[in-house]
Amino acid sequence: MTTSSNISEAPVRVRIAPSPTGDPHVGTAYIGLINYIYARQRGGKFVLRIEDTDRARFVATSEQEIFNSLRWLGLTWDEGPDVGGPYGPYRQSERTEIYREHCDLLLANGTAYRCFCTADELEAARKQQMAAKLPPRYPGTCRHLSTATIEANLAAGTPFVVRIAVPPHAGDATTSTTFRDELRGDITFEHSNVDDQVLMKSDGFPTYHLANVVDDHLMQITDVIRAEEWISSTPKHVLLYRAFGWQLPRFWHMPLLRNLDKSKISKRKNPVSLIYYRQAGFLPEAVINFLGLMGGGMPEGTGPVTEKFSLEEMVERFRVENIRLGGPVFDLTKLRWLNGEYLRALSPENFYAALRSTVLSDDYLSQIAALVQTRIEMLGEFGNLTHFFFADDILPTAEVFLPKKRTLEETLAFAAEQLTVLEATEWTTAALEQALKKLGEEKGWSVKENFMLLRAIITGSTMSPPLLESMVVFGKARSLDRMRRFLEAQKKQAPKK
């Protein structure tokens, strides 16, 4: 089955759809920038939709941070949860009835079916497939249940999910789906590699796949511009469009941002939180300029003039179709250089204003002052206790961070455990204390050893204002980045085996 986009020459409408499950990601800003430019160049609309159906990972403050970070970068949207628009609501959690209605349409036309399999049954099937060296996928157990069996299960209140019925099925000889990617041309997936994806979970919430397609159609999205990791999901989306009898949008899959070693960008090797870049003192103009360099959409040229350009210049000159498919490298060294270029171009007055809006803001300084007021005898001592709040490069020596009765190897292993735990912890003093003490008990580290190690990593010293309160003021994004940099530096210093 060959399926190509046949979207009419309707006014261009694009969207980004971040999930409020944590700090806003630089990848969201990168894809948001491409969508923003594409819409502005064509007089179209840029839509922000919040995909918040993953209630298990939902973070209450994340949505507002997404708004704040994108606006900080200068990416404004025409429609969204906070500005409204003709195709709302723009939060998926407020559209659940819409998804259920559309799921019923698929059940009625036979392109979806109810699955009553239990978690234990699915796990047993998965283990059997892996033992047979087959790719794990749903075996189709419930695909051909009789009407009587389905009605009996419904009457008994048996939990179920709804799955898409991927061809081939009875009377259908289709074995593959081909769709067009505007950057790559035609891409074909054999249906033997396409699972009967869950569309509606047993809790009544849709999966990404159903909600994504329904929303894009109802919001009249003409171009789906997203990361290349969604290529493997696109056949499922194409099949859903066909099941509903809808026109396809155009698909553009952007190359993923990469670390220097070409691996997918991750928090283990680069700060990925937009909050980090804002709090660390990167200028939004530099960050958006840097993201615009990713992929090669700007015209080729020589000299430094081609490295530095504004958002307005990107709208004028950027070409999505010129993006190179090789993964663009997110080189933090280059971003720091570029940020320095922007800082040096500021007038002294604007440079001071930039300082006062970030690392020397009234809010930041007042929180720090409250932590040290009872610990100093002269105002001049303020810097002695607080330098780590303002310094970027804090790397304690082994004499500072290594507990007396611990080896370097076990200390670094425990520091890595601290990082893992803190990444998943709510950033309050109570939650941090509870999580760290629990980790110490599990690993046999005393409270003193545990907290002194963390104090050394965060502050560079064995003496500081209250540690956990300081970390809350310093912020989660910057605290975790400091820990990652400490571990990376120790890894580089380790003798080669």
C-alpha positions in Angstrom: 0.0 0.0 0.0 1.6 3.3 -1.1 0.4 6.4 0.7 1.6 9.8 -0.1 0.5 13.2 1.3 -2.3 14.8 -0.6 -2.9 17.7 1.6 -4.5 20.6 -0.4 -2.9 24.0 -0.7 -4.6 25.1 2.5 -3.1 27.8 4.7 0.0 26.3 6.4 -0.6 25.2 10.0 2.2 23.6 12.1 2.5 22.6 15.7 4.7 21.5 18.5 3.3 19.2 21.2 5.6 18.9 24.3 4.7 16.8 27.2 4.8 18.4 30.7 6.8 15.6 32.3 9.8 17.6 33.5 12.0 20.5 32.5 11.5 21.8 28.9 14.1 20.2 26.7 16.4 21.9 24.2 15.1 19.4 21.6 11.6 21.0 22.0 13.1 24.4 21.3 15.0 23.0 18.3 11.8 21.5 16.7 9.8 24.5 17.9 12.2 26.8 16.0 11.9 24.9 12.8 8.1 24.9 13.0 8.1 28.6 13.9 10.3 29.6 10.9 8.2 27.4 8.6 5.0 29.0 9.6 6.3 32.6 9.6 7.8 32.2 6.2 4.5 31.1 4.7 2.1 33.3 6.5 0.8 30.3 8.5 -0.1 29.5 12.0 2.2 28.1 14.7 0.3 26.0 17.3 1.4 24.9 20.8 -0.4 21.8 22.0 0.2 20.2 25.4 0.3 16.4 25.3 -0.5 15.6 28.9 -2.1 12.2 28.7 0.8 10.5 30.4 -0.6 11.1 33.9 2.0 8.9 35.6 4.9 11.2 34.6 2.9 14.5 34.7 4.6 17.3 36.5 2.3 20.1 37.6 4.8 23.0 37.1 6.1 21.8 33.8 3.5 23.3 31.5 4.2 26.9 32.7 8.0 26.2 32.4 7.4 25.2 28.8 5.6 28.5 28.2 8.3 30.5 30.0 11.2 28.9 28.2 9.8 29.1 24.7 8.8 32.8 25.2 12.3 33.5 26.7 13.7 32.3 23.3 11.3 34.5 21.4 9.1 31.7 20.0 5.6 32.9 20.3 2.6 30.8 19.2 -0.7 31.8 17.5 -2.8 29.2 19.3 -2.4 27.3 22.5 -3.7 26.6 26.0 -2.8 30.0 27.3 -3.8 32.1 24.3 -6.8 30.1 23.0 -7.8 29.6 19.4 -10.5 28.2 17.1 -9.5 24.5 17.5 -9.2 24.2 21.3 -9.0 22.9 23.8 -5.2 22.7 23.4 -4.5 20.3 26.3 -5.1 16.7 25.5 -6.4 15.9 29.0 -9.3 18.2 28.2 -10.0 16.4 24.9 -10.6 12.8 26.2 -14.2 12.6 25.1 -13.1 13.6 21.6 -10.7 10.6 21.6 -13.2 8.2 22.9 -15.7 9.2 20.2 -13.1 8.7 17.5 -12.0 5.4 19.0 -15.6 4.2 18.8 -15.6 5.1 15.1 -12.6 2.8 14.6 -14.2 0.0 16.5 -17.4 0.4 14.4 -15.6 0.2 11.1 -13.4 -2.7 12.1 -10.0 -1.0 12.0 -9.6 -1.3 15.7 -10.5 -4.0 18.3 -10.8 -4.4 22.1 -8.0 -6.4 23.8 -8.8 -8.0 27.1 -5.3 -9.6 27.7 -3.9 -9.2 31.2 -0.4 -7.8 31.9 0.7 -11.3 32.9 -0.5 -12.8 29.6 1.3 -10.1 27.6 4.5 -10.6 29.6 4.3 -14.4 29.0 3.9 -13.8 25.3 6.8 -11.4 25.2 9.1 -13.9 27.0 8.0 -16.7 24.6 8.8 -14.5 21.6 12.2 -13.5 23.0 13.0 -17.1 23.6 12.2 -17.8 20.0 14.4 -14.9 19.0 11.4 -13.0 17.6 10.8 -9.3 18.0 8.4 -8.8 20.8 4.9 -7.7 19.6 1.3 -8.3 20.4 0.4 -11.8 19.1 -3.2 -10.8 18.1 -4.9 -13.0 20.8 -8.0 -10.8 20.9 -8.1 -9.7 17.3 -10.7 -12.2 16.2 -12.8 -12.6 19.4 -16.5 -13.4 18.7 -19.1 -10.8 19.4 -20.5 -13.0 22.1 -17.1 -13.2 23.9 -16.6 -9.4 23.6 -20.1 -8.7 25.0 -19.6 -11.2 27.9 -16.3 -9.5 28.8 -17.9 -6.1 28.7 -20.8 -7.3 30.8 -18.4 -8.7 33.4 -16.5 -5.4 33.5 -13.2 -7.0 32.3 -10.6 -4.2 31.7 -9.6 -3.7 28.1 -7.5 -1.6 25.8 -8.2 -0.7 22.2 -5.7 -1.7 19.5 -5.3 -0.8 15.9 -5.8 -3.7 13.5 -2.7 -3.5 11.3 -3.3 -5.2 7.9 -3.1 -7.8 6.7 -6.3 -9.2 8.2 -9.1 -11.3 6.8 -9.6 -10.5 3.1 -6.8 -7.9 3.0 -3.6 -8.6 1.1 -1.8 -5.4 2.1 1.6 -6.1 3.5 3.3 -2.7 3.7 2.9 1.0 4.0 4.8 3.6 2.1 4.7 7.3 3.0 6.6 10.3 1.9 9.1 12.2 4.1 9.8 15.6 2.6 13.5 15.3 3.5 14.0 11.7 2.7 11.6 10.7 0.0 9.5 7.6 0.1 9.9 5.3 3.2 8.4 1.8 3.3 7.6 -0.3 6.3 6.6 -3.9 6.1 3.5 -4.6 8.3 5.3 -7.5 9.8 7.3 -4.8 11.7 4.3 -2.7 12.7 2.6 -3.8 15.9 -1.1 -3.6 16.7 -0.5 -0.5 18.7 -2.6 0.4 21.8 -4.8 3.4 20.9 -6.9 3.7 24.1 -5.6 2.6 27.5 -7.7 0.8 30.1 -7.9 4.1 32.1 -9.8 5.8 29.2 -6.8 7.9 28.2 -5.5 7.7 24.6 -2.0 6.8 23.7 0.2 9.3 21.9 -0.6 7.7 18.5 -4.4 8.1 18.6 -4.4 11.6 20.2 -1.7 12.8 17.9 -3.5 11.9 14.7 -6.9 13.0 15.9 -5.6 16.4 17.1 -3.5 17.0 14.0 -6.5 16.4 11.8 -9.1 18.4 13.9 -6.6 21.3 14.3 -6.0 21.2 10.5 -2.3 20.7 10.7 -0.8 20.7 7.2 2.8 19.9 8.0 4.0 17.6 10.8 7.6 18.7 11.5 9.1 16.6 14.3 12.2 14.6 15.3 13.3 11.6 13.3 12.7 9.3 16.2 9.0 9.3 15.2 9.7 7.9 11.7 9.0 4.3 13.0 5.7 5.4 14.3 4.6 7.1 11.1 3.2 4.0 9.5 0.8 3.6 12.4 -0.2 7.2 12.0 -0.7 6.7 8.2 -2.9 3.7 8.9 -5.0 5.7 11.3 -5.5 8.5 8.8 -6.6 5.9 6.3 -8.9 4.2 8.8 -10.6 7.6 9.4 -10.7 8.4 5.7 -8.6 11.6 6.2 -6.1 13.4 4.1 -2.5 13.1 5.2 -0.4 16.1 6.3 3.1 16.5 4.9 5.7 14.8 7.1 9.1 16.3 7.9 11.4 14.4 10.2 14.3 16.5 11.5 17.7 14.9 12.3 18.2 14.4 16.1 20.6 16.6 18.0 23.7 14.7 18.8 26.5 14.7 21.4 30.1 15.2 20.3 30.4 11.4 20.1 27.4 11.3 17.7 25.1 9.7 20.3 21.6 11.1 20.8 21.8 14.2 23.0 21.2 13.3 26.6 21.4 14.8 30.0 24.4 12.5 30.8 26.6 14.4 28.4 25.0 17.8 27.9 22.6 20.0 29.9 19.3 19.5 28.1 17.0 21.6 30.3 16.2 25.0 28.9 15.9 26.2 32.5 19.6 25.5 32.9 20.6 27.7 30.0 18.4 30.5 31.3 19.7 30.3 34.9 23.3 29.8 33.9 23.3 33.1 32.1 23.1 32.2 28.4 21.4 34.9 26.4 18.2 33.8 24.5 19.5 35.4 21.3 22.7 33.2 21.5 20.7 30.0 22.3 18.2 30.5 19.4 21.1 31.4 17.1 22.9 28.2 18.1 19.8 26.1 17.5 19.5 27.7 14.1 22.9 26.5 13.2 21.8 22.9 13.7 21.2 20.9 10.5 22.4 23.4 7.9 19.2 25.2 7.0 20.9 28.6 6.7 22.6 29.4 3.4 26.3 28.3 3.1 29.0 31.0 3.4 32.4 31.8 4.8 33.6 33.8 7.7 32.1 34.5 11.1 29.2 36.5 9.7 27.4 33.2 8.8 27.7 32.0 12.4 25.7 34.8 14.0 22.2 35.8 13.0 18.9 36.8 14.6 15.6 35.0 14.7 14.3 37.5 12.1 17.2 36.7 9.8 16.4 33.0 10.2 12.8 33.6 9.1 14.1 35.5 6.1 16.8 33.0 5.0 16.3 29.6 6.6 15.2 26.8 4.3 13.8 23.6 5.9 14.3 21.6 2.7 18.1 22.3 2.9 18.5 20.6 6.3 21.2 18.0 6.3 20.2 14.6 7.5 23.4 13.9 9.4 22.7 14.5 13.1 23.7 18.1 14.1 26.2 18.1 16.9 25.2 20.0 20.0 28.6 21.4 20.9 28.4 23.2 24.2 31.9 24.7 23.7 30.6 26.4 20.5 27.5 27.6 22.3 29.6 29.2 25.1 31.7 30.9 22.4 28.7 32.2 20.6 27.2 33.4 23.9 30.4 35.2 24.6 30.1 37.0 21.2 26.7 38.2 22.1 27.7 39.3 25.6 30.7 41.3 24.3 28.4 43.0 21.8 26.2 44.4 24.6 26.6 47.9 25.8 27.9 48.2 29.4 24.4 49.2 30.5 22.8 46.2 28.8 25.5 43.8 30.1 24.7 45.0 33.6 21.0 44.6 33.0 21.6 41.0 31.8 23.5 40.3 35.0 20.7 41.8 37.1 18.1 39.7 35.3 19.9 36.4 35.9 22.8 35.6 38.3 22.4 39.0 40.2 18.6 39.3 40.2 16.9 40.6 43.3 15.1 37.3 43.8 18.2 35.2 43.6 20.3 37.5 45.9 17.5 37.7 48.5 17.2 34.0 48.7 21.0 33.6 49.1 21.1 36.4 51.7 18.6 34.7 53.9 20.7 31.6 54.0 23.9 33.3 55.3 22.6 36.2 57.4 23.0 34.3 60.7 26.5 32.9 59.7 28.5 36.1 59.0 29.7 38.9 61.2 30.6 41.4 58.4 28.9 42.0 55.1 32.3 41.6 53.5 32.2 37.9 54.4 29.2 37.4 52.2 31.3 36.2 49.3 33.3 33.7 51.4 30.2 31.6 52.0 28.4 32.2 48.7 30.9 32.1 45.9 29.6 28.8 44.6 26.3 30.4 43.8 28.0 32.6 41.2 30.9 30.5 40.0 30.5 28.2 37.1 33.5 25.9 37.5 33.3 24.2 40.9 35.5 21.1 40.9 36.6 19.9 44.4 39.8 18.0 44.9 39.9 14.5 46.4 41.1 16.0 49.7 37.8 17.9 49.9 35.3 15.3 48.6 36.7 11.9 49.6 35.5 10.6 52.9 38.3 9.2 55.1 37.2 5.6 55.1 36.1 5.4 51.5 38.0 4.6 48.3 37.9 6.9 45.3 36.1 4.2 43.3 33.3 3.6 45.8 32.9 7.3 46.4 32.4 8.1 42.7 30.0 5.2 42.4 28.0 6.6 45.3 28.1 10.1 43.7 26.6 8.6 40.5 23.9 7.0 42.7 23.2 10.4 44.3 22.8 11.9 40.8 20.3 9.2 39.7 18.2 9.6 42.8 18.2 13.4 42.7 17.2 13.4 39.0 13.9 11.8 40.0 13.3 13.8 43.2 11.0 16.7 43.7 13.2 19.8 44.3 12.2 20.6 47.9 14.3 20.4 51.0 12.0 17.7 52.5 12.0 15.5 49.4 15.7 15.9 48.9 16.5 15.0 52.5 14.2 11.9 52.4 15.6 10.7 49.1 19.3 11.1 50.1 18.8 9.5 53.6 17.0 6.5 52.0 19.9 6.1 49.5 22.5 6.3 52.3 20.7 3.6 54.3 20.5 1.3 51.2 24.1 1.8 50.4 25.6 1.8 53.9 26.7 5.5 53.8 26.3 7.5 57.0 24.4 10.8 56.9 27.6 12.7 57.5 29.5 11.0 54.6 26.5 11.3 52.3 25.9 15.0 52.8 29.5 16.0 53.0 30.2 14.4 49.6 27.3 16.2 48.1 28.3 19.5 49.8 31.7 19.2 48.3 30.4 18.5 44.8 27.9 21.4 44.8 29.9 24.0 46.8 33.5 22.9 46.3 34.0 23.1 50.1 33.3 21.4 53.3 31.8 24.6 54.7 28.7 26.3 53.3 25.2 27.6 54.1 22.6 24.9 54.7 23.2 22.4 51.9 19.7 21.4 50.8 18.3 24.9 51.1 21.3 26.1 49.0 20.5 23.5 46.3 16.9 24.6 46.2 18.0 28.2 45.6 20.7 27.2 43.1 18.0 25.2 41.2 17.6 21.6 40.1 19.0 22.1 36.5 22.2 23.7 37.6 22.7 21.4 40.6 22.4 18.3 38.5 24.7 19.8 35.8 27.3 20.5 38.5 27.2 16.9 39.6 27.4 15.6 36.0 30.4 17.8 35.3 32.1 16.6 38.5 31.6 12.9 37.6 32.8 13.6 34.0 35.9 15.4 35.2 36.8 12.5 37.6 36.2 10.0 34.7 38.7 11.9 32.6 41.3 12.0 35.4 41.0 8.3 36.1 44.1 6.4 34.9 43.7 4.5 31.7 43.3 0.7 32.1 
